[in-house]
Amino acid sequence: MRIVQKYGGSSLKSVELIQMVAERVHHAVHDGGHELVVVVSAMGDTTDELLERAAGLDGANSPENLDFLMMTGEMQSAALMAMALSRLGTPARALTGAQAGIQTNEDYGKARIQHVDVTMVESLLAQNITPVVTGFQGISPRGFYTTLGRGGSDLTAIALASALKADSCEIYSDVAGVFTADPRVVPQAQALSALSYDEMLELASQGAQVLQTQAVLYARQSGVTVEARSTFEAKPGTRIASVATREDHPVTAVALDTHITKLGLVGVPDRPGVAALACERLAAAGINIDLVFQALSHENYRADIALTVADADRERAVAVCQETLRELGGSDLVVDGEVAKVSAVGAGVRNHVGVAATMFRALADAGINIQMISTSEIKVSCIVARQDANRALNQVHDAFGLDNLS
């Protein structure tokens, strides 16, 4: 079998752990007879440490140089892993994302893959050499190095698996797959054996940090089956593919995002185009809006617009909204950084009535106020006070009986 394995930073925090992972790869190649391509993240907290150093030099205002710096973390991991494998008797060669053929646009810090040329990777495999590829990075048409955003090593692995027509793509971390909720918050959370692409996509976008959103999109579009597994346990993880809907459980998992900010544009004109203008201005600044809600009009033909953005975008979003408010003649901008989003996700939501009502009743019975609501075919999300976030997640998990999911 041809397998792409990706190992996250928590699996590579030390030379000792790198040696342990190398032994797993070595046995898969020699005892299992598999062809392996290994994708690695930076060791431990290396990425955060590099960002911290760059912050002192205003690295955010030099994105092309910041990407060049960020590459170095994965390069260390790849070199050390290739050394460990060679020492065990498995010939290995470290490759940058560029050498592995990951070709991207030039959107530094969040580049998108445009093409994958696996000529060099195929050549190494033909020579029985195990390629060890730096995740999270690629190269632009002009030859500049780029990065794929946080969690981008997942995307590297899935893109290579697609281009190589691999039999499977295994994503290893310090957790045993995907759970019905974050087990650090919900002790009763259960490991899931399988999820559909759509369910995983919703969970990733609603705050679950198992897989990068872009990686899930790529897997869905290319039909790559992904296995999310633990580096430290032998048991099976979670299979992410085109799977059947669970008719007995409309909700498969719940997710929590505590890194959002709510902005309220108060007293804006109640006329066509106002909401469009506010959202267009944020989009032009590169700020993604998650939830948006316009209240019913009140006196003097005025309305209120509430929306949520990532905490990381708060400062820029406030500046954009203040300018928009002045242009529209609104009365006030309300900024609330003490909110969280709890979401119930499941492919069965579309076919079951009462899912939203069950969630709302669970929160009401716990005395938790709902500030905003958003729904789609397979999820219901509520904005609540951040101080209630963990309690809300546990309440919703219990309401849908996810501790007994089998």
Residue pairs with C-beta under 8 A, 6 or more apart in sequence:
1 32
1 34
1 35
1 167
1 168
2 34
2 35
2 37
2 125
2 164
2 165
2 166
2 167
3 28
3 34
3 35
3 36
3 37
3 166
3 167
3 168
3 169
3 170
4 36
4 37
4 38
4 39
4 157
4 158
4 160
4 161
4 164
4 166
4 168
4 169
4 170
5 25
5 28
5 36
5 37
5 38
5 39
5 157
5 169
5 170
5 172
6 38
6 39
6 40
6 41
6 135
6 153
6 154
6 156
6 157
6 169
6 170
6 171
6 172
7 21
7 38
7 39
7 40
7 41
7 172
7 231
8 41
8 153
8 171
8 172
8 173
8 174
8 231
9 41
9 42
9 43
9 44
9 45
9 46
9 47
10 44
10 173
10 174
10 231
11 17
11 21
11 172
11 173
11 174
11 231
11 232
12 18
12 21
12 40
12 41
12 42
12 43
12 44
12 77
12 81
13 43
13 44
14 43
14 44
15 80
17 231
18 43
18 77
18 80
18 81
18 84
19 84
20 231
21 81
21 84
21 172
21 231
22 81
22 84
22 85
22 87
22 88
22 90
23 88
24 231
25 36
25 38
25 85
25 90
25 130
26 85
26 88
26 89
26 90
28 34
28 36
29 35
29 36
29 90
29 130
30 89
30 90
35 125
36 130
37 121
37 125
37 130
37 131
37 133
37 160
37 164
37 166
38 81
38 92
38 130
38 131
38 132
38 133
39 132
39 133
39 134
39 135
39 153
39 156
39 157
39 160
40 74
40 77
40 78
40 81
40 132
40 133
40 134
40 135
40 153
41 47
41 73
41 74
41 77
41 135
41 136
41 153
42 50
42 73
42 74
42 76
42 77
42 136
43 73
43 76
43 77
43 80
46 73
46 76
47 70
47 73
47 150
50 69
50 70
50 72
50 73
51 59
51 70
53 59
53 69
54 60
54 66
54 69
59 65
59 66
59 69
60 66
63 108
63 109
64 108
64 144
66 108
66 109
67 108
67 109
67 137
67 144
67 145
67 146
67 147
68 145
70 136
70 137
70 147
71 96
71 97
71 134
71 136
71 137
71 145
71 147
74 97
74 134
74 135
74 136
74 137
74 153
75 94
75 96
75 134
77 134
78 94
78 95
78 96
78 132
78 133
78 134
79 94
81 92
81 94
81 132
82 92
82 93
82 94
82 130
82 132
83 92
85 91
85 92
85 130
85 132
86 92
90 130
91 127
91 128
91 129
91 130
92 129
92 130
92 131
92 132
93 124
93 129
93 130
93 131
93 132
94 132
94 134
95 120
95 121
95 124
95 131
95 132
95 133
95 134
96 133
96 134
96 137
96 145
97 133
97 134
97 135
97 136
97 137
97 138
97 139
97 156
98 137
98 138
98 139
98 145
99 120
100 118
100 120
100 121
100 131
100 133
100 134
100 156
100 160
101 115
101 116
101 117
101 118
101 119
101 120
101 121
101 163
102 113
102 116
102 137
102 138
102 139
102 156
102 159
102 160
103 113
103 114
103 115
103 116
103 117
103 138
103 139
103 140
103 141
104 111
104 112
104 113
104 114
104 138
104 139
104 140
104 146
104 148
105 111
105 112
105 114
105 140
105 141
105 146
106 140
106 141
106 142
106 144
106 146
107 146
108 146
108 147
109 147
109 149
110 147
110 148
110 149
111 138
111 140
111 146
111 147
111 148
111 149
112 148
112 214
113 138
113 148
113 155
113 159
113 218
114 141
116 159
116 160
116 162
116 163
117 163
118 160
118 163
118 164
120 131
121 131
121 133
121 160
121 164
122 164
124 130
124 131
125 131
133 156
133 160
134 156
135 152
135 153
135 154
135 155
135 156
135 157
136 147
136 148
136 149
136 152
136 153
136 155
136 156
137 145
137 146
137 147
137 148
137 152
137 156
138 145
138 146
138 147
138 148
138 156
139 145
139 146
140 146
148 155
148 156
148 212
148 214
149 155
149 212
149 214
150 212
151 209
151 211
151 212
151 215
152 212
152 214
152 215
154 171
154 211
154 212
154 215
155 212
155 214
155 215
155 218
157 169
157 171
157 215
158 169
158 215
158 218
158 219
158 222
158 224
158 226
159 218
159 222
160 166
161 168
161 169
161 224
162 218
162 222
162 223
162 224
166 224
168 225
168 227
169 219
169 224
169 225
169 226
169 227
170 226
170 227
170 229
171 211
171 226
171 227
171 228
171 229
172 229
172 230
172 231
173 210
173 228
173 229
173 230
173 231
174 230
174 231
174 232
175 183
175 210
175 230
176 191
176 229
176 230
176 233
176 235
176 237
177 191
177 192
177 210
177 228
177 229
177 230
177 236
177 237
177 238
178 191
178 192
178 195
178 200
178 203
178 208
178 210
178 228
178 237
178 238
178 240
178 253
179 189
179 190
179 191
179 192
179 253
180 186
180 189
180 190
180 192
180 252
180 253
180 254
180 397
180 402
180 403
180 405
181 189
181 253
181 254
181 255
181 256
181 393
181 394
181 397
181 402
182 189
182 208
182 255
182 256
182 393
183 189
185 256
185 390
185 393
185 394
186 254
186 393
186 394
186 397
188 397
188 398
188 402
188 403
189 397
189 402
189 403
190 402
190 403
190 405
191 237
191 238
192 238
192 252
192 253
192 405
193 236
193 238
193 239
194 238
194 239
194 240
194 241
194 243
195 203
195 238
195 239
195 240
195 243
195 252
195 253
196 240
196 241
196 242
196 243
196 245
196 347
197 216
197 219
197 220
197 240
197 241
197 242
198 220
198 347
198 378
199 252
199 253
199 345
199 346
199 347
199 378
200 210
200 211
200 216
200 240
201 213
201 216
201 217
201 220
202 255
202 343
202 345
202 376
202 378
202 379
203 210
203 253
203 255
203 343
203 345
204 210
204 211
204 212
204 213
204 216
205 213
206 255
206 257
206 341
206 343
206 345
206 379
206 381
207 255
207 256
207 257
207 258
207 259
207 341
207 343
208 253
208 255
210 228
210 238
211 226
211 228
211 240
216 240
218 224
219 225
219 226
219 240
223 242
225 239
225 240
225 241
226 239
226 240
226 241
227 236
227 237
227 238
227 239
227 240
228 237
228 238
228 240
229 236
229 237
229 238
230 237
245 347
245 348
245 351
246 252
246 346
246 347
246 348
247 348
247 351
249 346
249 348
249 400
249 401
249 402
249 405
250 346
250 348
250 349
250 351
250 352
250 355
250 400
251 344
251 345
251 346
251 348
251 349
251 355
251 400
251 402
252 345
252 346
252 347
252 348
252 402
252 405
253 345
253 346
253 402
254 342
254 343
254 344
254 345
254 393
254 396
254 397
254 400
254 402
255 342
255 343
255 345
256 340
256 341
256 342
256 343
256 389
256 390
256 392
256 393
257 340
257 341
257 343
258 340
258 386
258 389
259 310
259 311
259 312
260 290
260 308
260 309
260 310
260 311
260 339
260 340
260 341
260 383
261 308
261 309
261 310
261 311
261 313
261 314
261 317
261 335
261 336
261 337
261 339
262 306
262 307
262 308
262 334
262 335
262 336
262 337
262 339
262 371
262 372
262 383
263 306
263 307
263 308
263 309
263 317
263 318
263 321
263 333
263 334
263 335
263 336
264 304
264 305
264 306
264 332
264 333
264 334
264 335
264 336
265 278
265 304
265 305
265 306
265 307
265 321
265 324
265 325
265 328
265 330
265 333
266 304
266 330
266 331
266 332
266 333
266 334
267 302
267 303
267 304
267 330
267 331
267 332
268 274
268 278
268 302
268 303
268 304
268 305
268 325
268 328
268 329
268 330
269 301
269 302
269 303
269 328
269 329
269 330
270 297
270 301
270 302
270 303
271 301
274 303
274 305
274 328
275 292
275 294
275 305
277 324
277 327
277 328
278 305
278 307
278 321
278 324
278 328
279 289
279 292
279 307
281 320
281 321
281 323
281 324
282 288
282 289
282 307
282 309
282 317
282 320
282 321
283 289
285 316
285 317
285 320
287 309
287 313
287 316
287 317
287 320
288 309
288 310
288 313
289 307
289 308
289 309
290 307
290 308
290 309
290 310
290 341
290 374
291 306
291 307
291 308
291 341
291 372
291 374
291 381
291 383
292 305
292 306
292 307
292 308
293 305
293 306
293 307
293 372
293 373
294 303
294 304
294 305
294 306
295 303
295 304
295 305
295 306
296 303
297 303
298 304
302 331
306 371
306 372
308 339
308 341
308 372
308 383
309 317
311 337
314 335
314 337
318 333
318 335
321 333
322 333
325 332
325 333
338 385
338 386
338 387
339 371
339 383
339 384
339 385
339 386
340 383
340 384
340 385
340 386
340 388
340 389
340 392
341 381
341 382
341 383
341 384
342 363
342 381
342 382
342 384
342 389
342 392
342 393
342 396
343 379
343 380
343 381
343 382
344 355
344 359
344 379
344 380
344 381
344 396
344 400
345 378
345 379
346 355
346 378
346 379
347 378
349 355
349 377
349 378
349 379
349 380
350 377
350 378
355 380
356 373
356 375
356 380
358 399
358 400
359 380
359 382
359 396
359 399
359 400
360 370
360 382
361 399
362 395
362 396
362 398
362 399
363 369
363 370
363 382
363 384
363 392
363 395
363 396
365 395
366 388
366 391
366 392
366 395
368 384
368 385
368 388
368 391
368 392
368 395
369 384
369 385
369 388
370 382
370 383
370 384
371 382
371 383
371 384
371 385
372 382
372 383
373 380
373 381
373 382
373 383
374 380
374 381
375 381
382 392
384 392
397 403
